[in-house]
Amino acid sequence: MSRRLPLVLLLVLLLLWLAASYGVRYGLMEDGQWVGLCLDEASRWQCQARSSLGWLIHFKALGWTALVAALLAFVVPGRLGRGLAVLALLAGFPALALYNTTLAVFALVIAGLRLVRAPRDSVSAS
């Protein structure tokens, strides 16, 4: 197995995740049909999901989650740090698509830097 295969698979997964996030944004949050429909039938699961996402967007929960995970990933060594960086990317891409761009951009940059950083033992050996 190639050393780069997990990185390529992660990149493909993140692109699909970003596309799904934009699908939710334009298909559920910005589509005008849901405004009238949710006004009449607020108990529908789509309206409940739209409402919950609205609260997540309002409180910037995805952006803060991504930023905290990215900052932790940057200081935590080893596999746990890499896992936190992936978690930050998984929370950062929907935050980027769902109106939390300021926090998401910083989180994505920090998490990306953490993922491409060389392990500490290989840095000290050279």
N, C-alpha and C positions, 0 to 999 in steps of 0.2 A: 504494500500500500504506500502510495506516495505521501511524503511529509506534508505536502500542501493540500491534499484532498480534504481534510477536515476544515481548513480555511475556506476552500472553494464551496464546500457544502454549506458552511455557515453563511457565506455571502449570498448564495442562492436562496437559502431560507430567509435571510433578512430582506432580500428584494421581494420575495413573495409576501412576507409579513407587511412590508411597506405598501405593496399594492392592495392587500386586504384592508389595511388601515385607511387608505384613500377611498376604497370602495365603501367602507362604513361612513366615512365623512360625506361623500357626495350622494350615496344611496340612502342614508338614513338621517343624517343630521341636516343636510342642506336641501333635500328634496322637499319641495313645497307641498306635495300631496300629504305628507305626514302631519303638517300643521293642522289642517282641517280635520283629518282623520282622528288625530289624537285629541282634538278639542271635543269631538263627539264621543269617542270610545277610548277613554284614558286607561282602561283596564287591559287593553291588548298588550301582549308581551313586547311587541315592537315599540309601543309607546313607553312602556316601562324601561326598556333598554335605552331608548332615546333620552328619557329623563335622567336615568342613572349616569349615562355618558355626559349629559349636560352638567351634572354636579361634579363629576370628575374633571371636566374641562374647567369649570368655574374655580375650583380649588387647586387647579394645576397639579393634581395628584400624580398623574403619569410623569410629568416633568420632574417633580421633586423626587419621586421614586427612582427615576433614571439617574438623576444627579447624585443622590446619596449613594446609590449602588456603584456608580462610576468612581466617586471619590474613595469609597471603601476599597474598591478593586485596585485602585492605584497604590494603596499603601499595604494591602494584604498580599503576602508572597504566595507563590506556588499556584497549585490548581484551584484553590479557593478564590484567589484573586482573579484568575482567568474566568472562572464561573460567574463571579460577580460582574465582570466586564460584559460577558454575554447577556446576563440578566439586564444590565444597564442598556445594552443595545436593544433587547427585546421590549423594554419599556420606553426607550427613547424614540424609536421609530413611530409608534402610534402617537406619542406626544408631539412629535414633529408634524404629523398629519392632522392632529386634532387640536390645533391652535395653541399649543404650548411651546412654540418654537424657540423662545429665548432660553429656557432651561434645557430643552432637548438638544440644542446645538452644542452647548457646553458639555453635556453628558455624553453625547456621541463622540465628540473629539477626545475627551478624557478616556472613555472606554476603548476607543480605537487605538489610542496611544498605548494603553495597557496591553492590548492584545498583540501588538507588534513589538513590544519591548522584549529585548533578549533576557533570558533567565539570568538571575544574579550570579549563579555559579559559573556560567560561561563568560561573563564580563570580567570577573576577578581572575579567571584562568589566563586571559590573554595579556 
